[in-house]
Amino acid sequence: MNCKRKALFLDRDGVININHGYVHTPEKFEFINGIFELVRLAVKFHYLVIVITNQAGIGRGYYSEDQFHLLTKWMCDQFLLHGAKIESVYYCPFHPEHGVGIYKNESYDRKPSPGMILKAAREYDLNLFDSVLVGDNETDIQAGQVAGVGCNILYQPAPIHPISSANFHVVHDLSQILSFFTEGLQHFQQQRVTR
């Protein structure tokens, strides 16, 4: 019997909060509609909610790791106030071209590489095939696919160009993902916006 746990992996900027560009203060952090409901439901169905985020703004020198950690604590506290729990946050501060000093590095943790997902899988003993990933960029999806995440969902509130793939799902509203947890994968697939 497989007793490993399942996870809901979330990108941060563009999925949890509106991506205003290198967000690093609570004043600029605007939660996306539906994110609290999504996390609450995932936790109810025994998914660990894990954030995986590229944070090249650290590497570029726009803000520090300390500032990132302060914002992360504030963000997690906001989820708790809404009855939702973020289990853990993994981040990659490196950038292969624009990183400054020690941050100029080709890191396996930086999406589209799967390093952060695989690290979480080891530390939490996760069943990746039964897990879910939600990202707003194709690099998020690529990371999930390479890592072996079973259900990868691209969130595009305002699609710039149509994307069609049999290998991942596309939604335009986070509420569309709720049926994955309440009705199961088959029902969710029938409700897909794009095939």
N, C-alpha and C positions, 0 to 999 in steps of 0.2 A: 504494500500500500504506500502511495506517495504522500508523505506528510509535509513536504516542503510548502512554504508559504508563497502566496501570490503577491504581486505588486502592481500598483498603478504608478507608472513613471510619468512625471510631468516636466516639460520644459518650463522655464520661468517666464522670461520676457516674451510676450505674445500669447501665452496660455494662461498664466496666473494673473499677470498684470499687462496692461497696454504697454506696448514697446515704444516708449518715447525716446529711446536711444540712451544707452548707458545709465539707466536709472540706478541711483545709489542713495536716495534719501526718501523717507516716508512721504514727504510733501509731493514728490513726483510719482509715487507708487499708486496707481489706479487699478483696483481689482477688476477683472473682467467678469461681466454678468454670468452667473451660473457656476462659477468656480467653487464657491462654498458648498453648494448643493451637490456638485459632483464628488467632492472630497468626502463629504458626509456619507453619501451613498456607498462609495467605495469602501470606506471603513466599516460601514454596517455589514457589508458582504465579505468582510475579513480580508480585504486587500491592504497591504502596507502602502502608504502613499509616500513616494520618494521623488524628490526634485533633482533633476540632472540639468545643469546649466553651464554653458560656456560664459565666462566672465572676462572677456578680453579687455574690458575697461580697466581692470586691475593691471593687466600686462602693459597696456598703453600708458599707464600712469594717470588715468583720469580720476581714480579713487583708490583707496587702499584696501587691503584685506580686512583690516579692522573695521572700516566703514561698511564693507560687505557683510561682515558678521553681525554688526549692529542692526543693519537693515533686515537680515535674515531672521534674527531673533524677534524683531518687531513683526515681521510678516507671519511667522509661526504663531506668535501670540494672537494676532488678528484671527487666524484660523481657529484657534482654541476658543476665542470669544464667540465664534459662530458655530461652535459645537463640532468642529472638524479638527483632525490631527494630522500634521505633517510628521512622518516618522523620522525622516532624515533629509539633508540637503547635501548633494555632491556638486562641486563646482570645479571648473578648470580655468585658472587665471592666465594661462599661457597663450601666446600667439606666435606662429612660426616666422612671421615677417615684421609685424609691428610691435612686438613685445620689446620692452625696455629692460636692459640688464639681464638678470636671471630669468625674466619672464619671456625672453625671446627663445622659444623652445618648441620643437615639434613634439607635442605631447600625445600619447595614446589615449589620454582622457578627453581630449578635445573632439567633440562631435564634428564630423560623422564617424570618427572612430568610437568603438564601443566600450572604452575603458571604464567610464563611470558606471555603466550598467553592470558590467562584469564584476566590478569591485563590490557593488551593492549586492549582487547575487551571492558572492562568496560570504560577505559579512552577515547577511540575513538568511542564508540558506534558501534562496528563492527558486521556484520553478518558473523559469523564464517563458516557457511555452504557454503556460496558463496565465501569464501576465499581460498587461496592457500598457501601451505608451501613447501619450498625446503630445504632439509637437506642432509648431506652426511653420516649420521649415523642412525642406526635403532632407537636410542633413540630420535632423532628428530622426526621421523615418529610416534613413540609411543606417544610423547607429543601432536602432532597434532591430532592424532586419539582420544585421551582421551578428548582433549579440544573441539572436534567436528568440526575441520577444514574439509571442504568438499573435498578438493583435496590435497593429500599428495604425494610429489614427492621425491624419493631418487635419488640423484645425485651420480653416481659411474663412474668416468672417466676411472678407470681401475679396474673392478670388481675382487675381490679376490676369491669369490665363487658366483655361480649363486643364485639369489634371485627371487623367484616367489611368487606373492601374488595378490589376487583379490582386496585387500584393499588399495593398493597404487601403484604408477607408478614408473618405473625405467628408468632413462635416463643416457646416457654416455657423453652427450654434452649439455651445457646450451642452445644452439640454438634450441634443440629439444622442449624446453618448449614454444618457441615463438608462436607456432601454437595454444596453449591453449588460448591465448589472441586474436589472429587474426581470428581463425576459430571456436573457441568454444571447449567445453569439449569433445563432441562426436568425432570430428575430431582428437583431441589430443589422445583420447583413441585408435583410429584406427592406430595411428602412434607409439603406445607404443613399446618399445624395448622388454620388458619382461611382460608377463601377469601372 
